Amino acid sequence: MSIVSKHWLNRPLWPFLILSLSPLVIAPVTVGIISSLPDCGLDEPWWELRHMQLAFLPGLMNFLPFLWLISHRTNVRWAALVAGVMGATRFALPQVSIALYSASSGGQLGDPSCSVSIFLLALLIPLMAAAWLVSIVVGAVVLRRLRMRPTSV
């Protein structure tokens, strides 16, 4: 890789840009996985806990901003840390929600293996969209503050 391309990627914008654009990949892949899961419900869709947890694994892409922690520039590492923590939170949100819902639902007609209803998605989708919007706002604030600080090598 040339010096120019290395320098081009070594900017605080990249961790936040990756985090902001990741739902363009994560959402369609996750929807595709969920639509292909075996349904164990009688009247509306219900899924097994482990299947739903696996369906949200594309969210691991939210950890990509941590790659910029290897940068030699302090402001890039700071941006990577903030974006990475927000990404980790965005990954954990559906995983924890699914686990809590499963633990409290009792399952479809008492079947404990069939414990995640489609009604969770009605709650989870707006929650994940809000987390995405918060990460964009926080990213803009952090980038603005980093821009006002002198660049340190």
C-alpha positions, -999 to +999 in steps of 0.1 A: +000+000+000+014+034-009+020+062+016-009+082+001-034+055+006-022+048+041-025+084+050-059+086+033-073+058+055-056+072+086-083+098+094-107+100+124-136+100+099-132+064+089-142+046+121-174+067+123-181+063+086-179+025+088-201+025+119-227+048+102-228+028+070-227-006+085-265-010+087-266-009+049-250-043+050-261-056+084-299-050+080-304-068+047-283-098+057-301-101+091-335-098+074-325-125+050-314-148+078-345-142+098-368-149+068-351-182+063-353-194+099-376-222+107-408-209+123-420-228+154-451-207+160-487-217+155-504-185+147-476-159+143-439-164+138-419-176+168-383-186+167-358-204+188-335-183+210-303-196+195-316-191+159-324-154+166-291-148+183-273-162+152-295-141+129-281-110+145-244-121+142-239-099+111-239-071+137-203-081+144-195-057+117-201-030+143-167-039+158-148-028+126-140+007+140-117-010+165-093-017+136-083+019+137-068+015+172-036+005+155-032+040+140-002+060+151-023+091+153-039+099+186-070+115+172-076+085+150-072+061+179-096+082+200-122+082+172-117+044+169-123+039+206-155+060+207-169+044+175-159+009+186-176+013+220-207+026+202-205-004+178-201-028+206-232-013+222-251-016+189-241-053+187-251-060+223-285-043+221-303-070+200-284-099+217-294-088+252-330-079+241-335-113+226-321-131+256-343-110+280-374-115+259-367-152+256-363-156+294-395-138+301-418-151+273-423-187+285-424-197+248-451-205+223-478-225+241-453-233+269-426-247+245-394-232+261-374-238+229-397-216+209-393-184+229-388-154+206-419-139+190-422-116+160-435-089+185-400-085+198-389-073+163-416-045+165-398-032+196-363-040+185-362-023+151-370+012+164-346+006+193-318-003+169-327+027+146-325+050+176-291+036+185-279+042+150-291+078+150-274+083+184-242+069+171-243+093+141-249+123+164-222+113+189-198+107+159-205+141+145-198+157+179-166+137+184-154+145+149-160+182+154-141+182+187-112+163+172-111+188+143-108+217+167-079+199+186-044+201+170-034+169+152-010+148+173+012+121+158 
